[in-house]
Amino acid sequence: MTLDELSRELDSYFRLAGVDDDDWSRLFDAVYPDPYWLEFAEPGYDGRWNGLMVRGADEVTRAATCVFPGDAVVAQLEPGTLLFSEHPLDFGDEPGFLPLARETFVAMRERGISFYNVHAPLDQHPEIAPSLMCARAAGLQNLEDYFRITEALPEGAAVVGDSTSSLEELAEAFRSYLGPEIGVHVITRPRPRAGRVAVAAGGGATPEILEASLERGCQTYVTGNAATNCRVPEVQAELRRFRQLAEEHGVALIDATHYGMEKPPQLAMADWFRGRGLVAEFIPNGPK
């Protein structure tokens, strides 16, 4: 399959037309003080922040998916691979998001490896959004999506629904779905039952999303960074505000890691690529 054909299909599947407000410029400026990545990126990527970032070989021979695209992930790829990810950057405890090394971009060019990422269009996808997939797998009922990252798409990145489970039963449902390598922990237990559950996959431990969840009756909040090892001061300050707001409103918190909650769409996308005749694999590099 040609790269242009595959890229057009991905653009359509994720409805990229008109998405111009999913801005990663501040993070890129922080992690790339020397913006060498621009030498390798597709023209206009630094305004779209979604879609084809690095153009490899004209013919795609295989695909790989991952949650965070680190140097070690790229090093595993065969020539002619298209790498698909939610994020355009890796993630670590300090300083948070991490760049791809110049040597990694050079290797991608030499081996014909392409890189395609979608962030908000994946978080708001009507079929494989991570919050939606997790909420359905956990058995939540009467689902409602909310909290848009990009205004260009109608769906929200968070999902709220009803549960008849206890907190422990809900946590066990997430463990069963996400797999044994993903730690799922009940962080606070103000009540034994889960009740009205909000799911904000990934780095959803923010006061803004919690406030929107409270407006929808949230009693339990499941996210990926209610407990985090990230040492970035701004992240820790926001987490303290989030935890204080949750305590004030008696909200139970469950953490399933940023990586863990965003893994299901990457598994789904490996199947999507196989459906187009490509050999495809998910490359694990978590939990984070």
N, C-alpha and C positions, 0 to 999 in steps of 0.2 A: 504494500500500500504506500502511496506517495505521502510525504510529509504534508504537502499542501492539502491533499484530500482529507487526511486525518485531522489536521488542524482545523479545517472548516467544519468537520463533523463535531469536534469538541466545542468550537465556538458556538455552534447552533444548540448543542445539548445543554450547554451552560448559559445560553442566552446573553452572550457578552455584549451584543449591540447596545450601546447607550450606557454601559456601566463605566463611569469615569470618576466615581467618588469613593472608591476603595483604595485610598491613598497610602502607599508605603514609603513615601519620600523621606519622612523624618527618620524612620528606622534605617533606611539605606544610607542616609547621610551620616548616621551615627556609626554604623558598622563598616562602612566603606569610606573612611576619611580620604583615601586615595580611590577615586571612583573608577578603578580599572575595569569594573564589570561592564561599563558602557562600551568598551572596545569589543565586547562579545555579544551584547544584547541586540535583539531585533529593533529596528527603528521604531520609535514611538512607544516602546514598552514602558519607558519612564514617564508615561502619562496615563497609560492603561492600567498597569500593575497586575494585569491578568492576561492569560493567553500564552502564546508562544514567546518565550523569553530568549532562548538560544536555538538557533537553526543549525541542525546537524546535516546528516546525509539526506539527499533528495528522496531516497527510498527507506522507509522504516521497516526493519526486519523483525523487531520485537519491542515489547513495552514493559516498563517496570513502574510500580507505584510506591509511594512512601508518604509518611506524614510530614517529616522534616528532611529536606534534601541536603545532607552533609557531605563533606569530602569523602568520607568512608563509603557512603552510598554510591556515589558516582564511580568510585574506584572499582566497584563490583560489576559495572555494566559492560555488556558486550558491545562491540562496534555496531553502529546502526540502530541503537536503542533509543526510543523516546521515553524519557523519564517524566512521569506525571506526579504532581504533588499539590497539596493544598497551599503550602507556604513557599515563598521564594527564598527563604532563609532557614538555616538550621537553628537549633535552640540549645542553650546551655544555662547552667545556674548563674554564671557571671561571664559576660555582661548581659545575659539574656539572649537575644537573637545573635547569631553568629554568621559571618560571611562565608561564602565559598572562596577558597584560595585562588589566586591567579593561576596557579599550576593546574587546578581543577578545570578552570575554563579552557586553558590551553589543551588539556587532555580531551575535553569534550570536542573541541574543534578538530583535533587530530584523529579522533576515533569516530567522528560523525555522529555524536550523541546530541540529541535534541532535548530541550527542557521546556515543559509546559506546566503552568500552575494556575489554579483558580482558588480564590479565597472566599470573598463574600458570595459569589455566584454558587459556590459549593455549599456554604453554610445556609443559603436560602433556597436550595434546590428542592423542588416539590417531591422528588423520589428518594434521593440519597443524601439529604442534609444530615449531618451527624446527630444533631439534637433529635430530629425526627426519627431516625433509625433507632437510636437508643431508647426513645420514649416508647416506640412500638414494641421493641424487643422486651422491655420491662413490663409490658402489659397495661400501660396507662390507657385510660378510656376518655372519650370526649375531648380529643386533642384540639388545641388551639395554638397556632403559631403567632409570634409577635416579635418585636424588636428587630427592625431592619437595619442592616449594616450599610447596604446600598439602597437608595431610594428608587433605583431603576427597576427593581424587581419587587413583586407584590408580597412574597412570603417573608416571614420573619425567621431570624436565626435561632430563636429560643422557642420552646414548646412547653405548654402546661397541660396537665390532664389529671384525671382522678385515679386513685389507687385504693384498694381495700387491704393492701398488704401492711405488715408491720415494717418498721425501718430496717430491721435485719433481713426480712424477706425481700424487701426491695433491693437492698445491697446485694443479696445473693443472686437476684435476677440479673443484675449488672455483671456480677462476677461470671456467671454462667455464659452470658452473651459475649463479653469482652475477652475472655480467656484467662488461663491461670497465671500468665505473666503480668497481668494488669492488677495492681493493688486497688481494691475498692474498700474504703473505710467510712464508717459512720463517725463523723467528726463531733457533732453535737446531738443530744437526745432530749429535747424538751418535752417529747411525748412519745408513746410507744408506736403509734400508727402513723403511716406516711401521709394519708389524706390527699390534699391537693398538691401535686408535685410539679415543680418547674424543672426543666432540663435545659441547661445552657452548656453545650459541649465545648471542650477546649478551654481557653482562658476566660471563662464566663464569670469569674468571681469579682464582679464589679458592682458598685452601688447602683449604677444606672439600670443594669439589667435586673437586679434584685428589686428595685423600686417598681419597675414595670411588672415584675412577677407578683409583687404584693398587691398591686392593683387588680390582679386576676385571682386573688385568693390564695396565693402560695403559702403552704405550710411546711413543705420540704423542698430543698433546693439541691439539685445534683449538678455538679460541674467538675472541671478538671484541675482547678487550682485553688480550691478552698483550703488546701494545705499545699505549700510549694517550697522547694529548696532554692528557688530563684532569689539571689541576694541583691538584685537591683533595688535601690532605695525606693524608687517611685512605685515599683510593684508591691513592695512590702507595705508602703503607706496606703495604697489603694486597698490592699487585702485587709488591713486593720479597719478601715472604714466599712468595708463589706461585712466583716465579721461582727463589728459593733452593731450595724443595722440589723443583721440577722438575729443577734441576741435580743435587741430591743423589741423585735416583733415575734420572738419565740419560734423562729424558723429552724427546723432541723437541717443539718448540712451533711451531704454525702460527697466524698471526693473519689473520682475514678481516673485521675491524671489527664493532663492535656492530650498526651499522645494516645492514651487508651480510648478516650471517647471519640477521637477523630480517626481511629483506625478503621472502623467499619466501612466508611465510604471508599477507602483505598482498596479494601478487599473487593468491594462492589465494582470499582473501576477496573480492577484486573480482569474480572469477568466481562466487563463491557468491551475491553480490548480483545479478549478471546473471541467474543461474538463477532468481531470483525476480521477474524482469521489470523490474528497475531499470537505468537507465544508471549505470555504475559505472566508476571510474578509480582507479588507484594514483597518489598524488602523491609523487614522489621529493623528498627533502630531505637526502640524505647525500652522501658517507659521513661517519660520525661515530664 
